[in-house]
């Protein structure tokens, strides 16, 4: 199955999804994942899914303070 989506992690308010290079889409976390399930293959991403910053190689949090340092403000 080819989705045309960029492989990586996507998130919504209720779930976290992973798109693999082969085009498969997995629900891997969040409230949308049924209790007791580790992950679940789904047919597509919800319309409000957005690629997470960490999946795009960016920092895992915002701000200008380097990791492990306290802000001086």
C-alpha positions as CSV (number, residue, x, y, z in Angstrom):
1,X,0.0,0.0,0.0
2,X,1.5,3.3,-1.0
3,X,0.1,6.4,0.8
4,X,2.2,9.2,-0.6
5,X,2.9,10.3,3.0
6,X,6.4,11.0,4.3
7,X,7.6,8.3,6.6
8,X,7.8,9.4,10.2
9,X,5.7,10.1,13.3
10,X,2.4,12.1,13.2
11,X,0.2,13.2,16.1
12,X,-3.3,14.3,16.9
13,X,-4.8,15.3,20.2
14,X,-5.8,11.7,20.8
15,X,-3.2,9.5,19.1
16,X,0.3,9.1,17.8
17,X,0.9,7.4,14.4
18,X,3.9,6.1,12.6
19,X,4.1,5.9,8.8
20,X,6.7,3.4,7.6
21,X,8.7,3.5,4.4
22,X,6.5,0.8,2.9
23,X,3.5,3.1,3.3
24,X,1.8,1.2,6.2
25,X,0.3,3.4,8.9
26,X,0.3,2.3,12.6
27,X,-1.4,3.8,15.6
28,X,1.3,3.6,18.2
29,X,0.0,5.5,21.2
30,X,-2.5,7.9,22.8
31,X,-6.1,7.7,23.8
32,X,-7.1,6.4,20.4
33,X,-5.1,3.2,20.9
34,X,-7.3,0.5,22.5
35,X,-6.3,-0.5,26.1
36,X,-3.8,-3.3,26.2
37,X,-2.7,-2.8,22.5
38,X,0.9,-2.0,21.7
39,X,0.1,-0.7,18.2
40,X,-2.5,-1.2,15.6
41,X,-2.4,-0.9,11.8
42,X,-4.9,1.7,10.4
43,X,-6.0,2.6,6.9
44,X,-5.1,6.2,7.0
45,X,-4.2,9.2,9.2
46,X,-6.9,11.4,10.7
47,X,-7.4,14.8,8.8
48,X,-5.9,16.7,11.8
49,X,-2.7,14.6,12.0
50,X,0.5,16.6,11.8
51,X,4.1,15.4,11.5
52,X,5.9,15.7,14.9
53,X,8.9,18.0,15.2
54,X,11.1,15.2,16.5
55,X,10.3,13.0,13.4
56,X,11.5,15.8,11.1
57,X,14.8,15.9,12.9
58,X,14.1,19.0,14.9
59,X,14.5,19.5,18.7
60,X,12.1,17.6,20.9
61,X,10.9,20.8,22.6
62,X,10.7,24.5,21.8
63,X,12.6,27.4,23.2
64,X,16.2,28.6,22.9
65,X,17.6,27.1,26.1
66,X,20.0,24.2,25.3
67,X,19.0,20.8,26.7
68,X,20.1,20.3,30.3
69,X,20.5,24.1,30.9
70,X,18.2,26.3,33.0
71,X,16.8,29.4,31.5
72,X,18.4,32.6,33.0
73,X,15.1,34.5,32.8
